[in-house]
């Protein structure tokens, strides 16, 4: 798996938008203005939100993830060189859904609306 593959997974999600908010080559993916995935400038992994601090701790304990530097404890960093692509995809999509579901209903409807 590569940075390009992770970016392609994120880009395919409805309403996903890319930015580099800190400069220096970061890939931050947002939906409705809220981040659901980010790749550091020189890292071989992607940080995503989990449903809870306990879920993040479990993934870390199982060796499936590590603590995401600079993020809340409900976020984890996934190493794309060790995780299978299908698991990585599920974790990115889960993070996306968590953020999408936290948005106001009107914004959710606009994101999910078919193109005009």
N, C-alpha and C positions, 0 to 999 in steps of 0.2 A: 504494500500500500504506500502511496505517496501523498504529498501535500496536494497535488493536483486532483487525486481521486477524492480526498476529503472535501476539497472545495467543490468538486462536481456534485457530490452527495448533498452538500448544503445548498448549492445553487438551485438544485432541482425542487426544493421545498417551496410551496406556495408562499409568496410574499417575502422570501428571504432576500436580504440585501447585504452586500459586502461593504466593509469599510476598513480603514487602517487608522483607528483613532489615536494611537500613540506614536505613529510614524515608525520608520525603520523596518518596514516589511512585515508587520503583523497582519493576519487575516482574521477579522472579526465578523461573524455572521449574526445578523439581527433579524428579528421579525417584529413588526410594530414598534421599532425603535429600541427593542430590548434584546440584548445579546443571548444567543443560545449555544454558540460554539466559537472558539478562538484558537488560533495557532500562533505560537510565538515566532519571532523573527528567525531564530536558529534552532528550533526544536523539531523533533521527529514525532510529535504527538499533538493531540487536540484536546482542549479542555471543554468539558460539557457539564451541564447541570444534571443532578440526579433528583429523584423525588424527595429525598430527605437526607439529613446528616447521617442517619443510620444506614441508608442505602450506600452512601459514599463510603462510610467506614467499612461496610461489608465488602464492597468491591476492592478496597485497599487491602483488607485482611486476606482476601482470596488471591491477591496478587494480580488482579485484572486491571487495576488502576493505581495511581498514586495521587497524593494530595496535589491539587492544582495550586501552584504558587500564586499568591496575591488575590486569591478568590475566597469566597465564603466556603465554609466546610461542606456545603452540599454540592460543591463542584469537585470534579476529579479530572486528572489528566490521563488520557489513554494513549499508550504507545502504539502507533500504527505499524511498527515493525514486528510486534509480537502478537497482536490481536488479529483474529480472522476478520476479513472484510465484512462478513454478515453481522458479526457482533458489533463491530465499530459502527456500522450503518444503523443498527437498532438503537445503540446508545445515543447517537446524534439525533435520530428521529424522536427518541424519547425526550431529550432535552428541548428540542423544538416544540413538541406538544405541551410540555410543562410551561414554557414561556407563552406560547400561543393561548393556552387556556387561562393564563393570568391576565390577559389583555381584556379591555372592555368588550362586551358583546358586539357593539357596533363595529369596532375595529376588526374583530374576528370575522364578522359577516363580510366586511369589505375585502379582507384577505382571501376568504374562501369563495368570493363571487367569481363566476366565470367571466373571462375577458369579454369586453363589449365589442 
